């Protein structure tokens, strides 16, 4: 078991408890991030069993397409968007996905934990009837949204549209190469957006923000 841990970098308890499937997909991709194969497509094909997927094996399709097909299947089957948590060069197959498995070498991002006291404080803050109604409405809206999926190589993610009501650009210094905008949108706190692109005021007013 120690030899396996040394070779894979996976702790013994995880190795013993391992079951094929898409649970903890991002962690499994990290396990494979340092893998090297003789045939480039095998970097993806060798993971089919780990994730319990059945996809056509097509040698000659190249690594990026093989890996892209696998990652698309993981998101389609599990709805797990942690697969999009990667650092590196984007794939020519789909720019939402990495070009190489090594892009998953960094540990997955973990959300900060909330203490029991903080949780109680947040729950108590929802005692106001109007706030509770707003929270229930948001929950119902999220519950009706479809799961993340790919269609015709386009990634469809959960999103809620918030109508933009006002956009104001902050005055810039002569040497600054970026623009800062203050944006108001219905249902959101005021936002500050910094970008190298110039946002055309009248065009933005007609658009919506999507998280």
Wavefront OBJ file of the C-alpha trace (Angstrom):
o trace
v 0.000 0.000 0.000
v 2.884 2.357 0.748
v 4.271 1.714 -2.731
v 0.926 2.658 -4.247
v 0.813 5.848 -2.198
v 4.338 6.756 -3.269
v 3.568 6.069 -6.926
v 0.210 7.818 -7.086
v 0.398 10.460 -4.366
v -2.993 9.243 -3.089
v -3.363 8.525 0.624
v -3.979 4.855 1.599
v -7.451 5.446 3.064
v -8.647 6.923 -0.222
v -7.125 4.038 -2.175
v -8.879 1.455 -0.001
v -12.238 3.231 -0.157
v -12.036 4.006 -3.895
v -15.040 3.228 -6.079
v -15.389 4.092 -9.788
v -17.723 7.002 -10.441
v -17.955 10.765 -10.695
v -17.999 11.629 -6.994
v -15.111 14.008 -6.189
v -14.373 14.361 -9.907
v -11.998 17.307 -9.452
v -9.909 15.375 -6.919
v -9.626 12.404 -9.282
v -8.483 14.700 -12.071
v -5.774 15.991 -9.759
v -4.609 12.407 -9.181
v -4.165 12.025 -12.951
v -2.588 15.448 -13.518
v 0.996 14.137 -13.500
v 0.244 11.044 -15.581
v 2.238 10.520 -18.780
v 1.138 8.137 -21.538
v 2.873 6.817 -24.641
v -0.171 7.396 -26.846
v -1.538 10.910 -26.313
v -5.230 9.965 -26.362
v -4.667 7.463 -23.551
v -4.375 10.354 -21.083
v -8.175 10.481 -21.377
v -9.014 6.870 -22.265
v -7.154 5.571 -19.206
v -9.563 7.546 -16.996
v -12.782 6.117 -18.434
v -12.810 3.326 -15.851
v -12.031 5.659 -12.938
v -15.054 7.797 -13.783
v -17.231 4.885 -14.867
v -17.975 6.334 -18.311
v -18.473 4.554 -21.600
v -17.348 6.593 -24.579
v -16.050 5.600 -28.031
v -12.281 5.140 -28.238
v -11.018 6.851 -31.379
v -7.236 6.815 -31.710
v -6.105 9.627 -33.937
v -8.559 12.198 -32.546
v -5.715 13.835 -30.557
v -5.386 14.463 -26.836
v -7.404 17.667 -26.555
v -10.495 16.182 -28.170
v -10.260 12.937 -26.178
v -9.874 14.830 -22.904
v -12.586 17.290 -23.887
v -15.071 14.500 -24.589
v -14.338 12.955 -21.194
v -14.721 16.240 -19.305
v -17.938 17.076 -21.139
v -19.338 13.671 -20.173
v -18.426 14.180 -16.511
v -20.266 17.510 -16.411
v -23.231 16.154 -18.388
v -23.657 13.084 -16.170
v -22.883 14.590 -12.764
v -23.523 18.326 -13.124
v -20.233 18.813 -11.256
v -18.764 22.119 -12.436
v -15.628 21.774 -10.276
v -14.225 20.254 -13.488
v -13.983 23.883 -14.662
v -11.565 24.646 -11.806
v -8.252 24.469 -13.681
v -5.213 26.642 -14.459
v -3.423 26.602 -17.799
v -4.018 26.782 -21.538
v -7.551 26.392 -22.854
v -8.414 23.581 -25.220
v -9.006 24.056 -28.928
v -11.837 21.544 -28.499
v -13.657 23.847 -26.069
v -12.227 26.972 -24.475
v -14.033 26.223 -21.181
v -11.847 23.140 -20.776
v -8.075 22.701 -20.383
v -5.777 21.578 -23.178
v -3.868 19.246 -20.858
v -4.612 17.119 -17.797
v -1.703 18.874 -16.031
v -3.987 21.907 -15.617
v -5.597 20.054 -12.697
v -2.362 19.688 -10.733
v -3.250 22.508 -8.341
v -5.506 21.393 -5.443
v -9.206 22.078 -6.008
v -10.615 25.275 -4.576
v -12.479 24.736 -1.328
v -15.130 27.113 -0.079
v -14.423 28.681 3.315
v -16.220 26.892 6.122
v -18.823 28.699 8.228
v -18.811 28.265 11.997
v -21.966 27.204 13.813
v -22.235 30.645 15.434
v -21.945 32.369 12.066
v -24.538 30.045 10.573
v -26.923 30.853 13.433
v -26.345 34.560 12.919
v -27.115 34.258 9.205
v -30.275 32.268 9.881
v -31.403 34.823 12.464
v -30.936 37.615 9.942
v -33.637 36.001 7.793
v -36.394 36.599 10.369
v -37.603 39.613 8.435
v -40.657 38.523 6.398
v -39.599 40.367 3.245
v -36.118 38.822 3.323
v -37.546 35.334 3.874
v -39.879 35.797 0.923
v -37.003 36.948 -1.272
v -34.830 33.983 -0.182
v -37.645 31.485 -0.856
v -38.220 32.999 -4.276
v -34.538 32.710 -5.130
v -34.466 29.104 -3.891
v -37.492 28.207 -6.026
v -35.902 29.841 -9.065
v -32.638 27.943 -8.584
v -34.532 24.696 -8.059
v -36.166 25.025 -11.482
v -32.946 25.665 -13.393
v -31.511 22.874 -15.517
v -28.232 21.175 -14.641
v -24.984 22.348 -16.293
v -24.444 20.654 -19.642
v -22.758 20.942 -23.023
v -24.740 21.249 -26.257
v -23.001 21.559 -29.612
v -19.758 22.221 -27.702
v -21.303 25.185 -25.881
v -21.356 25.133 -22.098
v -24.725 25.896 -20.547
v -24.461 26.903 -16.873
v -27.027 27.816 -14.267
v -27.625 31.537 -14.413
v -30.068 34.175 -13.280
v -30.425 37.395 -15.241
v -30.404 40.741 -13.405
v -31.499 43.790 -15.462
v -28.851 46.524 -15.462
v -30.298 49.919 -14.569
v -27.246 52.183 -14.474
v -23.591 52.191 -15.538
v -21.122 54.914 -14.555
v -17.456 55.058 -15.504
v -14.945 56.347 -12.996
v -12.636 59.066 -14.263
v -9.250 57.591 -15.186
v -5.705 58.827 -14.728
v -3.629 59.548 -17.860
v -1.396 56.458 -17.402
v -4.166 54.002 -16.582
v -4.821 51.356 -19.227
v -8.069 50.038 -17.787
v -11.544 51.314 -17.036
v -13.550 51.012 -13.826
v -17.329 51.048 -13.901
v -19.930 51.182 -11.154
v -22.972 49.152 -12.125
v -26.450 49.055 -10.614
v -28.680 46.053 -11.329
v -32.070 45.042 -9.977
v -31.687 42.368 -7.291
v -27.959 42.940 -6.690
v -25.785 45.184 -4.567
v -23.870 47.820 -6.531
v -21.017 46.298 -8.508
v -17.561 47.559 -9.444
v -16.150 46.171 -12.687
v -12.578 46.788 -13.867
v -11.699 45.903 -17.448
v -9.339 46.837 -20.267
v -12.343 47.141 -22.579
v -14.447 50.230 -22.973
v -18.091 49.483 -22.148
v -20.572 51.408 -24.250
v -23.125 52.814 -21.844
v -26.256 52.537 -23.983
v -25.481 48.955 -25.039
v -24.951 47.774 -21.453
v -28.232 49.222 -20.220
v -30.055 46.856 -22.564
v -28.129 43.817 -21.378
v -28.246 41.781 -18.216
v -25.667 40.536 -15.749
v -25.425 36.786 -15.199
v -23.416 35.256 -12.299
l 1 2 3 4 5 6 7 8 9 10 11 12 13 14 15 16 17 18 19 20 21 22 23 24 25 26 27 28 29 30 31 32 33 34 35 36 37 38 39 40 41 42 43 44 45 46 47 48 49 50 51 52 53 54 55 56 57 58 59 60 61 62 63 64 65 66 67 68 69 70 71 72 73 74 75 76 77 78 79 80 81 82 83 84 85 86 87 88 89 90 91 92 93 94 95 96 97 98 99 100 101 102 103 104 105 106 107 108 109 110 111 112 113 114 115 116 117 118 119 120 121 122 123 124 125 126 127 128 129 130 131 132 133 134 135 136 137 138 139 140 141 142 143 144 145 146 147 148 149 150 151 152 153 154 155 156 157 158 159 160 161 162 163 164 165 166 167 168 169 170 171 172 173 174 175 176 177 178 179 180 181 182 183 184 185 186 187 188 189 190 191 192 193 194 195 196 197 198 199 200 201 202 203 204 205 206 207 208 209 210 211
